């Protein structure tokens, strides 16, 4: 009887303990479910992060794979060295200058194990390497030293094979001139850092390219080529004719220019001796000067062209007037004589064809000192010429103009100008009287008209064309005549100053020509410095050397310039083989 409560109590105890066991099981199961859910979430987030991370890396790798080598380079300082330049092309699209890829050799001296051994190995590939300077660089405490700029691919391969620690290569751009020296003074050249320092290379540097390069904005830019006014075919002809003339007449220098008289475009211009822009160190030679624009010379009797144009345009003379050239002029202790003395009264055309110093001096005297100086300034012969080419010299003239200065300047003594501006002034006499500044960039006739300045009347221009033609037909310019092209021109034989005095045995000769003279399109001017008599001849005047040079240039380049020859009274066209 008494065990029932105990049993009941035991049952009650059993029943009491069973409830907590069931509750704990439920709680444990809930905790595990929650923990499992969190784990799965973390795994998904981790997978997602890794997926995004590797997707970004993959995308960047694809992007880098599509970019140029310069863009993805990790070498910071090389960016500026890699700055590109636009190609320079001639008027027909022929490449005059372009960039090519190259590498330069550098060292990290702090990583060089044995400077002596490194120098010895490098000399086996670069035998002209300065051993002392290189050793000093490799032994320094600096982190970077240039050893050699712009290596060839073969040199790079051979140095790589040496396996020298602390030696590396940086990519660069090197300027390459396919035509070599053909258009050296027009195209110019760059320095070791690919920056333009001469010619049209320097011009485009000053048009903002240098600032872009300094800012690193030209590294990945595809730049449009810069088209020049030069015709490479005509340029080659001019240079070839000048080189042949220098040899034929044993001259120390020569130069030439072909100019479009209606646009002012320089079609060809060269000066000898010249240099190869691919090796610009040659340009440092004192004899390698762009004589056409950076040198000034007394242009001799070519100046009589401007003196007679001045006289006719002033209204003081007309083409039918006569001038007494029978007697020399004595002024200021100097005597003015004619080289080809006629000792008679000359018409204006005869003053021109006989190249009379006396006749020219009397015309200048009639116009007066101020009128003469004003005319030469108006036609651009006394001012610094404005054009893209950086190498432009300032003409020289007497500090104080007196009567003697005006009279001697009338035949080219006492005033020195650049040959290029002489050609530009000559173009103004032939194109209807408009002075057009020269350009080395393409320019249309309409664009030129906007800036052209009328400096003489059209009537005077027409009369000067007649005189230029007469001088080739029956004067000193006969050897410049090219059948079918009606050349007009004026010789200039100037005595050079030696030891403070004019020497009659040392000359600077020139020939100013235009063709076709009935409808002038081009001016051709050549100069030849200190020519000697050709074999078998006893004189070296401009008619004997400068005139034949013009003949060769016109004969060989007229077809390239699109000028068709005309023969006979019916002006029929004949085809020539060039």
C-alpha positions as CSV (number, residue, x, y, z in Angstrom):
1,X,0.0,0.0,0.0
2,X,2.7,2.3,0.8
3,X,4.8,1.6,-2.4
4,X,2.4,3.3,-4.7
5,X,3.2,6.8,-3.8
6,X,6.9,5.9,-4.2
7,X,6.1,4.5,-7.6
8,X,3.9,7.3,-8.3
9,X,6.7,9.6,-7.1
10,X,9.2,7.6,-9.2
11,X,6.9,7.8,-12.1
12,X,6.5,11.4,-11.4
13,X,10.3,11.9,-11.2
14,X,10.7,9.9,-14.4
15,X,8.1,11.9,-16.1
16,X,9.7,15.1,-15.0
17,X,13.2,14.2,-16.2
18,X,11.9,13.1,-19.6
19,X,10.7,16.6,-20.6
20,X,14.0,18.4,-20.3
21,X,15.6,15.7,-22.5
22,X,13.1,16.3,-25.3
23,X,13.5,20.1,-25.1
24,X,17.4,20.0,-25.3
25,X,17.2,18.0,-28.4
26,X,15.0,20.5,-30.1
27,X,17.3,23.4,-29.2
28,X,20.4,21.6,-30.4
29,X,18.8,20.9,-33.7
30,X,17.8,24.6,-34.2
31,X,21.4,25.8,-33.5
32,X,22.8,23.4,-36.0
33,X,20.4,24.5,-38.6
34,X,21.2,28.2,-38.0
35,X,25.0,27.5,-38.1
36,X,24.7,25.6,-41.3
37,X,22.8,28.3,-43.0
38,X,25.3,30.9,-42.0
39,X,28.2,28.7,-43.3
40,X,26.5,28.3,-46.6
41,X,26.0,32.1,-46.9
42,X,29.6,32.8,-46.0
43,X,30.8,30.3,-48.6
44,X,28.6,31.9,-51.3
45,X,29.9,35.3,-50.4
46,X,33.5,34.1,-50.5
47,X,32.9,32.5,-53.9
48,X,31.3,35.6,-55.2
49,X,34.2,37.8,-54.0
50,X,36.7,35.5,-55.6
51,X,34.7,35.5,-58.8
52,X,34.5,39.3,-58.9
53,X,38.2,39.6,-58.1
54,X,39.3,37.2,-60.9
55,X,36.9,38.7,-63.3
56,X,38.5,42.1,-62.8
57,X,42.0,40.6,-63.3
58,X,40.8,38.7,-66.4
59,X,39.3,41.8,-67.8
60,X,42.4,43.9,-67.2
61,X,44.6,41.2,-68.7
62,X,42.4,41.2,-71.8
63,X,42.5,45.0,-71.9
64,X,46.3,45.0,-71.5
65,X,46.6,42.4,-74.2
66,X,44.8,44.7,-76.6
67,X,46.9,47.8,-75.7
68,X,50.2,48.8,-77.1
69,X,53.5,47.9,-75.4
70,X,54.1,51.5,-74.4
71,X,50.8,51.8,-72.5
72,X,51.3,48.7,-70.4
73,X,54.9,49.4,-69.6
74,X,55.6,49.6,-65.9
75,X,58.6,51.8,-66.5
76,X,57.5,55.3,-65.5
77,X,60.3,57.5,-66.8
78,X,60.2,55.9,-70.2
79,X,56.8,57.3,-70.9
80,X,58.2,60.7,-71.9
81,X,61.0,59.1,-74.0
82,X,58.3,57.1,-75.8
83,X,56.4,60.2,-76.9
84,X,55.5,59.9,-80.6
85,X,55.9,62.4,-83.3
86,X,53.7,62.7,-86.4
87,X,55.1,61.6,-89.7
88,X,56.3,64.2,-92.1
89,X,55.3,63.6,-95.7
90,X,55.8,65.5,-98.9
91,X,52.9,67.0,-100.9
92,X,52.4,63.6,-102.6
93,X,52.3,61.5,-99.5
94,X,55.9,60.3,-99.6
95,X,57.4,59.8,-96.1
96,X,60.1,62.3,-95.2
97,X,60.3,61.4,-91.5
98,X,58.8,58.7,-89.3
99,X,59.2,57.1,-85.9
100,X,60.6,53.6,-85.4
101,X,60.8,51.5,-82.3
102,X,64.2,51.0,-80.6
103,X,65.6,50.3,-77.2
104,X,68.2,52.0,-75.0
105,X,70.6,50.3,-72.6
106,X,70.6,51.3,-68.9
107,X,72.1,50.0,-65.7
108,X,71.1,49.9,-62.0
109,X,74.5,50.3,-60.3
110,X,73.2,49.1,-57.0
111,X,72.5,45.7,-58.6
112,X,75.9,45.4,-60.4
113,X,78.0,42.7,-58.8
114,X,81.3,43.3,-60.6
115,X,81.6,46.6,-62.6
116,X,84.9,45.5,-64.1
117,X,83.5,42.3,-65.5
118,X,80.3,44.1,-66.7
119,X,82.3,46.7,-68.6
120,X,84.6,44.0,-70.2
121,X,81.5,42.1,-71.4
122,X,79.7,45.1,-72.7
123,X,82.8,46.2,-74.8
124,X,82.6,42.9,-76.7
125,X,79.3,44.1,-78.1
126,X,79.9,47.9,-78.0
127,X,83.6,48.3,-78.9
128,X,83.3,52.1,-79.0
129,X,81.9,52.3,-75.5
130,X,83.8,54.7,-73.3
131,X,85.3,52.3,-70.7
132,X,86.2,54.9,-68.0
133,X,82.9,56.7,-68.1
134,X,81.0,53.4,-68.1
135,X,83.0,52.0,-65.2
136,X,82.4,55.2,-63.2
137,X,78.6,54.9,-63.9
138,X,78.5,51.3,-62.9
139,X,80.5,51.9,-59.7
140,X,78.3,54.8,-58.6
141,X,75.7,54.6,-55.8
142,X,72.9,55.7,-58.1
143,X,69.9,53.5,-59.0
144,X,69.8,54.4,-62.7
145,X,72.4,55.3,-65.4
146,X,72.0,55.5,-69.2
147,X,74.8,53.5,-70.9
148,X,73.8,53.7,-74.6
149,X,70.8,55.2,-76.3
150,X,69.0,53.7,-79.3
151,X,70.5,50.2,-79.9
152,X,70.0,48.1,-82.9
153,X,68.1,44.8,-82.5
154,X,71.3,42.9,-83.0
155,X,73.1,44.8,-80.3
156,X,70.2,44.2,-77.9
157,X,70.2,40.5,-78.6
158,X,73.9,40.2,-78.1
159,X,73.8,42.1,-74.8
160,X,70.9,40.0,-73.5
161,X,73.0,36.9,-74.2
162,X,75.7,38.2,-71.9
163,X,73.4,37.8,-68.9
164,X,74.8,40.7,-66.9
165,X,72.8,41.4,-63.7
166,X,71.6,45.0,-63.3
167,X,71.6,45.7,-67.0
168,X,68.3,46.4,-68.8
169,X,66.6,47.9,-71.8
170,X,63.9,50.6,-72.1
171,X,61.7,51.1,-75.1
172,X,62.1,54.3,-77.1
173,X,61.2,55.9,-80.4
174,X,63.8,56.9,-82.9
175,X,63.3,59.3,-85.7
176,X,64.1,57.8,-89.2
177,X,64.5,59.8,-92.4
178,X,64.1,57.5,-95.4
179,X,65.4,60.1,-97.8
180,X,68.6,60.7,-95.9
181,X,70.1,64.1,-96.8
182,X,67.7,64.7,-99.7
183,X,65.7,67.3,-97.9
184,X,67.8,67.7,-94.7
185,X,67.6,71.5,-94.2
186,X,63.8,71.6,-94.8
187,X,62.9,68.5,-92.7
188,X,65.5,69.2,-90.0
189,X,66.2,66.7,-87.3
190,X,65.5,65.7,-83.6
191,X,67.8,65.2,-80.6
192,X,68.4,62.0,-78.7
193,X,65.1,62.4,-76.8
194,X,63.1,62.7,-80.1
195,X,62.5,66.4,-79.7
196,X,62.7,68.6,-82.8
197,X,65.6,71.0,-82.8
198,X,66.0,72.1,-86.5
199,X,63.9,72.6,-89.6
200,X,60.3,71.7,-89.8
201,X,60.8,69.2,-87.0
202,X,61.5,72.2,-84.7
203,X,58.5,74.0,-86.1
204,X,56.0,71.3,-85.2
205,X,57.7,71.0,-81.8
206,X,56.7,74.6,-81.2
207,X,53.1,74.1,-82.3
208,X,52.2,72.3,-79.1
209,X,53.8,68.9,-79.7
210,X,56.5,69.6,-77.1
211,X,54.0,70.5,-74.5
212,X,52.0,67.3,-75.2
213,X,55.1,65.2,-75.0
214,X,56.1,66.8,-71.6
215,X,52.6,65.9,-70.3
216,X,52.8,62.4,-71.6
217,X,49.8,62.8,-73.8
218,X,51.3,61.6,-77.0
219,X,52.3,58.1,-75.9
220,X,49.3,56.3,-77.1
221,X,48.1,58.8,-79.7
222,X,47.8,58.1,-83.4
223,X,48.8,61.4,-84.8
224,X,48.0,62.6,-88.3
225,X,50.9,63.1,-90.6
226,X,52.1,66.7,-91.3
227,X,52.1,67.3,-95.0
228,X,54.8,69.7,-96.3
229,X,54.8,71.7,-99.5
230,X,58.0,69.9,-100.7
231,X,57.8,67.6,-103.7
232,X,60.4,64.9,-103.1
233,X,60.9,64.3,-106.8
234,X,61.7,67.9,-107.5
235,X,63.8,68.1,-104.4
236,X,65.9,65.1,-105.6
237,X,66.4,66.8,-109.0
238,X,67.6,70.1,-107.4
239,X,70.0,68.4,-105.1
240,X,71.4,66.2,-107.8
241,X,72.0,69.2,-110.1
242,X,73.6,71.2,-107.3
243,X,76.0,68.3,-106.4
244,X,77.0,67.9,-110.1
245,X,77.6,71.6,-110.5
246,X,79.8,71.8,-107.3
247,X,82.0,69.1,-108.7
248,X,82.0,70.5,-112.3
249,X,83.0,74.0,-111.2
250,X,85.0,73.1,-108.1
251,X,82.8,75.3,-105.9
252,X,82.8,75.4,-102.1
253,X,79.0,75.5,-101.8
254,X,75.7,75.7,-103.8
255,X,72.0,76.1,-103.2
256,X,68.7,76.2,-105.0
257,X,65.0,76.8,-104.5
258,X,61.9,76.2,-106.6
259,X,58.9,78.4,-105.6
260,X,55.3,78.5,-106.7
261,X,54.8,82.1,-107.5
262,X,51.0,82.1,-106.9
263,X,50.9,80.3,-103.6
264,X,54.3,81.0,-102.1
265,X,54.8,77.2,-101.6
266,X,58.4,76.1,-101.5
267,X,58.4,73.1,-103.8
268,X,62.1,72.3,-103.3
269,X,65.0,73.8,-101.5
270,X,68.4,72.6,-100.7
271,X,71.9,73.8,-99.8
272,X,75.2,71.9,-100.2
273,X,77.2,70.7,-98.3
274,X,74.3,69.2,-96.4
275,X,74.1,66.3,-93.8
276,X,72.1,63.2,-93.1
277,X,69.4,63.8,-90.4
278,X,69.8,60.2,-89.4
279,X,73.3,61.2,-88.2
280,X,72.7,64.8,-87.0
281,X,76.1,65.2,-85.5
282,X,77.2,66.1,-89.1
283,X,75.1,69.3,-88.8
284,X,77.6,70.7,-86.3
285,X,80.2,71.1,-89.1
286,X,80.6,74.9,-89.6
287,X,80.4,74.5,-93.4
288,X,77.0,72.8,-93.2
289,X,74.7,75.8,-93.3
290,X,71.3,76.3,-94.8
291,X,72.6,79.0,-97.2
292,X,69.2,79.5,-98.8
293,X,67.5,80.9,-95.7
294,X,70.0,81.1,-92.9
295,X,72.8,82.8,-94.9
296,X,72.9,86.3,-96.3
297,X,74.8,87.3,-99.4
298,X,75.3,90.2,-101.8
299,X,73.2,88.8,-104.7
300,X,75.1,90.8,-107.4
301,X,73.3,91.7,-110.7
302,X,70.2,89.8,-109.8
303,X,69.4,93.0,-107.8
304,X,69.2,94.9,-111.1
305,X,65.9,93.1,-111.6
306,X,64.5,95.0,-108.6
307,X,66.2,98.3,-109.5
308,X,64.7,98.4,-113.0
309,X,61.3,97.3,-111.6
310,X,61.6,100.2,-109.1
311,X,62.4,102.7,-111.8
312,X,59.5,101.6,-114.0
313,X,57.0,101.4,-111.2
314,X,58.0,104.8,-109.9
315,X,56.8,106.4,-113.1
316,X,60.2,108.1,-113.6
317,X,61.1,105.8,-116.4
318,X,59.2,103.8,-119.1
319,X,60.4,100.8,-121.0
320,X,61.3,103.0,-124.1
321,X,63.6,105.4,-122.2
322,X,67.3,105.6,-122.8
323,X,70.2,106.0,-120.3
324,X,73.7,107.3,-121.1
325,X,76.2,104.5,-120.2
326,X,79.1,105.9,-122.2
327,X,81.2,107.0,-119.2
328,X,82.0,105.5,-115.8
329,X,80.5,107.2,-112.7
330,X,82.8,108.6,-110.0
331,X,81.3,109.1,-106.6
332,X,82.6,109.1,-103.1
333,X,86.1,108.1,-104.3
334,X,84.7,105.1,-106.1
335,X,84.3,104.5,-109.8
336,X,81.3,102.6,-111.1
337,X,82.0,100.8,-114.4
338,X,80.2,98.2,-116.6
339,X,81.6,94.7,-116.7
340,X,80.4,94.3,-120.3
341,X,81.0,97.9,-121.2
342,X,79.2,99.1,-124.4
343,X,80.2,102.8,-124.0
344,X,77.0,104.0,-125.5
345,X,73.4,105.1,-124.7
346,X,71.3,102.2,-123.7
347,X,67.5,101.5,-123.8
348,X,66.0,100.2,-120.6
349,X,65.9,96.6,-122.0
350,X,69.5,97.0,-123.0
351,X,70.4,98.1,-119.5
352,X,68.9,94.8,-118.3
353,X,70.4,92.5,-121.0
354,X,73.8,94.1,-120.9
355,X,73.7,94.1,-117.1
356,X,74.8,97.8,-116.9
357,X,76.0,98.9,-113.5
358,X,76.0,102.5,-114.8
359,X,72.4,102.3,-116.0
360,X,71.2,100.7,-112.8
361,X,73.0,103.3,-110.7
362,X,71.5,106.2,-112.6
363,X,68.0,104.8,-112.2
364,X,68.5,104.4,-108.4
365,X,69.9,108.0,-108.2
366,X,66.8,109.3,-110.0
367,X,64.5,107.5,-107.6
368,X,66.5,108.8,-104.6
369,X,67.9,107.3,-101.4
370,X,64.6,107.2,-99.4
371,X,62.6,105.9,-102.4
372,X,65.1,103.2,-103.1
373,X,65.2,102.0,-99.5
374,X,61.4,102.1,-99.2
375,X,61.0,100.0,-102.4
376,X,63.5,97.3,-101.2
377,X,61.7,97.2,-97.8
378,X,58.3,97.1,-99.5
379,X,59.3,94.1,-101.7
380,X,60.7,92.3,-98.6
381,X,64.4,92.4,-99.2
382,X,65.4,94.4,-96.1
383,X,63.2,92.7,-93.5
384,X,63.4,89.3,-91.8
385,X,61.3,86.9,-93.8
386,X,58.3,85.3,-92.1
387,X,57.9,81.6,-92.6
388,X,57.6,78.3,-90.7
389,X,61.3,77.4,-91.0
390,X,63.1,78.5,-87.9
391,X,66.5,79.1,-89.6
392,X,65.9,82.5,-91.1
393,X,68.6,85.2,-91.2
394,X,68.1,88.9,-91.0
395,X,69.3,90.9,-94.1
396,X,72.0,93.4,-93.6
397,X,72.2,97.0,-95.0
398,X,74.2,100.1,-94.4
399,X,73.6,101.8,-91.1
400,X,73.3,105.1,-92.8
401,X,72.2,105.2,-96.5
402,X,74.1,107.7,-98.6
403,X,74.1,108.3,-102.3
404,X,77.0,105.9,-102.9
405,X,75.2,103.2,-100.9
406,X,72.0,103.5,-103.0
407,X,73.9,103.5,-106.3
408,X,76.0,100.4,-105.4
409,X,73.0,98.6,-103.9
410,X,71.3,99.0,-107.4
411,X,73.6,96.3,-108.7
412,X,73.9,94.2,-105.6
413,X,76.8,95.6,-103.6
414,X,76.4,96.7,-100.0
415,X,73.0,94.9,-99.2
416,X,73.0,91.3,-98.2
417,X,69.8,89.2,-98.3
418,X,69.0,85.5,-98.1
419,X,68.6,83.7,-101.5
420,X,65.2,82.5,-100.5
421,X,63.8,86.0,-99.9
422,X,65.4,87.1,-103.2
423,X,63.4,84.3,-104.9
424,X,60.2,85.5,-103.0
425,X,60.8,89.1,-104.2
426,X,61.4,87.8,-107.7
427,X,58.1,86.0,-107.6
428,X,56.3,89.3,-106.8
429,X,57.7,90.8,-110.0
430,X,56.4,87.9,-112.1
431,X,53.0,87.1,-110.6
432,X,51.3,90.4,-111.2
433,X,53.0,92.4,-108.5
434,X,51.9,90.5,-105.3
435,X,54.3,89.8,-102.5
436,X,53.4,86.4,-100.9
437,X,55.3,85.2,-97.9
438,X,56.9,81.7,-98.5
439,X,55.5,78.6,-96.8
440,X,56.7,75.0,-96.3
441,X,53.1,73.8,-95.8
442,X,50.5,73.3,-98.5
443,X,48.6,76.5,-99.4
444,X,45.9,77.1,-102.0
445,X,46.0,80.1,-104.4
446,X,42.9,81.4,-102.7
447,X,44.5,81.2,-99.3
448,X,47.6,83.0,-100.6
449,X,45.5,85.8,-102.1
450,X,44.1,86.7,-98.6
451,X,47.6,87.7,-97.3
452,X,49.2,88.8,-100.6
453,X,50.4,92.5,-100.7
454,X,50.4,94.4,-104.0
455,X,53.9,95.9,-104.2
456,X,54.2,96.9,-107.8
457,X,51.6,97.4,-110.6
458,X,50.5,94.6,-113.0
459,X,51.9,96.8,-115.8
460,X,55.3,96.8,-114.3
461,X,55.1,93.0,-113.7
462,X,54.2,92.4,-117.4
463,X,57.2,94.6,-118.5
464,X,59.6,92.8,-116.2
465,X,58.5,89.4,-117.7
466,X,59.4,90.8,-121.2
467,X,62.9,91.9,-119.9
468,X,63.5,88.5,-118.2
469,X,62.7,86.7,-121.4
470,X,64.9,89.0,-123.6
471,X,67.8,88.3,-121.3
472,X,67.5,84.5,-121.9
473,X,67.0,84.9,-125.6
474,X,69.8,87.3,-126.3
475,X,71.6,88.2,-123.0
476,X,73.7,86.5,-120.4
477,X,71.0,83.9,-119.6
478,X,71.1,82.0,-122.8
479,X,72.4,78.8,-121.3
480,X,69.3,78.7,-119.0
481,X,66.9,78.2,-122.0
482,X,65.0,74.9,-122.1
483,X,63.3,74.2,-125.4
484,X,59.5,74.3,-125.0
485,X,59.4,76.0,-121.6
486,X,60.2,79.7,-122.4
487,X,62.5,80.5,-119.6
488,X,63.2,84.1,-118.4
489,X,65.9,85.1,-116.0
490,X,68.7,87.3,-114.8
491,X,72.3,86.4,-113.9
492,X,74.2,87.7,-110.9
493,X,78.0,87.6,-110.6
494,X,79.0,89.2,-107.3
495,X,82.6,89.8,-106.2
496,X,83.2,88.5,-102.7
497,X,84.9,90.6,-100.0
498,X,88.4,89.3,-99.2
499,X,90.4,91.0,-96.6
500,X,88.0,94.0,-96.6
501,X,88.1,94.5,-100.3
502,X,86.1,93.2,-103.3
503,X,88.1,90.6,-105.2
504,X,87.5,90.1,-108.9
505,X,88.8,86.5,-108.7
506,X,86.5,85.2,-106.0
507,X,82.8,85.2,-106.9
508,X,79.4,84.4,-105.6
509,X,77.1,83.6,-108.6
510,X,73.3,83.4,-108.9
511,X,70.6,83.0,-111.5
512,X,67.0,84.1,-110.9
513,X,64.6,82.5,-113.4
514,X,60.9,82.0,-114.1
515,X,59.0,79.6,-116.4
516,X,57.0,79.5,-118.5
517,X,57.5,83.3,-118.8
518,X,54.4,83.9,-120.9
519,X,52.3,82.5,-117.9
520,X,54.7,82.3,-115.0
521,X,54.1,79.4,-112.6
522,X,57.5,78.9,-110.8
523,X,60.6,80.8,-109.7
524,X,63.9,78.9,-109.8
525,X,66.9,80.5,-108.0
526,X,70.3,78.9,-107.8
527,X,73.5,80.1,-106.1
528,X,77.1,78.8,-106.4
529,X,79.9,79.9,-104.2
530,X,83.4,80.5,-105.4
531,X,83.1,78.5,-108.7
532,X,86.2,77.9,-110.8
533,X,86.3,78.0,-114.6
534,X,85.1,74.8,-116.2
535,X,87.8,72.8,-117.9
536,X,88.7,74.5,-121.2
537,X,87.2,77.8,-120.2
538,X,88.8,81.0,-118.8
539,X,85.9,82.5,-116.9
540,X,83.4,81.6,-114.2
541,X,80.6,84.1,-114.5
542,X,77.0,83.2,-113.6
543,X,76.1,82.8,-117.3
544,X,78.6,80.0,-117.6
545,X,77.7,78.1,-114.4
546,X,74.5,79.3,-112.6
547,X,72.5,79.5,-115.8
548,X,73.2,75.8,-116.9
549,X,72.2,74.7,-113.3
550,X,68.8,76.3,-113.8
551,X,68.6,74.7,-117.2
552,X,69.1,71.2,-115.7
553,X,66.6,71.8,-112.9
554,X,63.8,73.0,-115.2
555,X,64.5,70.4,-117.9
556,X,64.3,67.5,-115.4
557,X,61.5,68.7,-113.1
558,X,59.0,70.5,-115.4
559,X,57.1,67.2,-115.9
560,X,56.8,66.6,-112.2
561,X,55.5,70.2,-111.8
562,X,52.8,69.6,-114.4
563,X,54.2,72.2,-116.9
564,X,53.8,71.0,-120.4
565,X,56.3,72.0,-123.1
566,X,55.1,74.0,-126.1
567,X,56.7,74.1,-129.5
568,X,56.1,76.0,-132.7
569,X,53.8,79.0,-133.5
570,X,50.7,76.8,-133.1
571,X,51.6,76.1,-129.5
572,X,51.4,72.4,-130.2
573,X,52.2,70.0,-127.4
574,X,55.1,67.6,-127.8
575,X,55.8,64.7,-125.4
576,X,59.4,64.4,-124.1
577,X,61.0,61.5,-122.5
578,X,62.4,62.3,-119.0
